[in-house]
Amino acid sequence: MDQLPPIDSSPAWQALQAHAEALAPQTLRDLFAADAQRFDTLSWRQDGLLLDLSRQRLTAETLRLLLDLAEAADLTGLRDAMFAGEHINLTEDRAVLHSVLRLPPGSAFDLDGEDVAATAQAELERMAAMVAAIREGRWRGATGKPFRTAINIGIGGSDLGPRMAVDALAADHQPGLDVRFVSNVDGADLARAVAGLDPAETLFIVASKTFTTQETMTNAASARAWLQAGLGRDADWPAHFIALSAAPAEMETFGIKPDHRLTFWDWVGGRYSLWSAIGLPIALAIGMENFRSFLAGAHAMDKHFQTAPLERNLPVLMALAGIWNINFLGFTSLAVLPYDQGLARLPAYLQQADMESNGKRVDRWSRPVHYATGPVVFGEPGTNGQHAFYQLLHQGTQPIPADFIVPLHSRYPMGENGTRHHAMLLANAFAQTEALAMGRPQAEVMAELRQSGQPEYESRMLAPHRSFPGNRPTTTLLLPRIDPFTLGQLIALYEHKIFAQGAVWGINSFDQWGVELGKRLAKPILEELTDPKRQPHHDPATNGLIEVARKGAVD
Ligand code: F6P
């Protein structure tokens, strides 16, 4: 791609800055009062989803200017380059083609002379055969017993996506196999996952794109030791191991049997890999038909992102609303608030998807950027978060934009008519977005306090505490329900939103050099911690902490 001027030097950026200043005095209350059609104008419906941006602090004019910005950044050019398989991951010289993993069967996609769609389908077929063999009890452990528990050992992209999806799709789980996850090198994680299990009935899935990640390889070795301790040193431990990786030689070195390996490729980024072999734990939990439906949902979103005009393109609209908040209103955090207990792990998943992708300070042409990039992402499911951190969202000093993700129906009928619990959940989601947008003026609170007979001095003291500034931006995303197809749509929506933001910022959303330094420093420190003869050579604080840790106590 040709080098573009820094996006903050574009006329579109400057027009947005001027527009932000002009719009600033108007609150969301004002904007709704001035336009009865605001909800209709600023919400979009697509394939069963509804995206409501009417509670963002923007207007149709803002969106028009943001679309100019997208054009100045050549968003569509980069999008088309990604879908065409160009090496848009410049620093690693790689194509970015997770979309190929969710193409319908029978599709073709040429990458450097290879039909990678056919390659991906063939691997999916191998995965299907594995899932069937394990689920039907034909694939057995060293003692001939079928597997009752599968434990995925992986971290980052080799953990967060599958873990989130397995949790989100609990209503689709098929009986007979418990799927668990271990990621942390903290021994507690593995110890708790295997507690009470029979090694003879336990299958480990070692998931690692590189197959060199310290935490995963350490956990995999300890899992092997646990199996050998339970089954005997000479037991056929490889019968209990499957590996998912883009590094076949490393799988071989670990001792994984050839037909226990599933591969994926360097054109699949780690945090975009749950659609690949890395999705095996999802497929084991929900079955292959459901897994294919999950892929189909993502593919539907791919097609929408690729073909819909930008002014009706859900990921693009979400991306632009985020850029407006971050770069023109100065709100650099994002709360992700799913009103669905199954999506409890979605914020953690999106932390990696967003922050590892767009936490960058240098653009694609190696120039430092002089504007904010990726937001700080955090969140919890509603209604739990309401009783924890929403206080700050409502009355804190910094507005924090929030995404409310709200399924219209629950998979779990509960309460009166089977709908009472879910009606309460919906009511809470809608009440929160109303409260955040509209607030509660102090005058209204004063009037109520006076009317209730409070003494005047007490009313004056209390009113500021009990009033709400409002004007806090939120996005609401409605989905029919959380099932494999809609979860696929939802995740792909966020993937493309993140991509579109990175494109406008001119950064490479597909590398992650920022994780390297800490990994590199941990190696000598580990040696220094375990070998007292080694002299630590770090900054004084690190040396001091190593010394205390070696002593094992603070004296
Ligand atoms: O440390 C970050 C990272 O490289 C992520 O990008 C990746 O998802 C994770 O580590 C795990 O890597 P792997 O799948 O190679 O074990």
Residues whose N, C-alpha, C, O or C-beta is under 5 A from the ligand:
A	BS01	F6P	I155 G156 G157 S158 A207 S208 K209 T210 F211 T213 G270 R271 Q512 V515
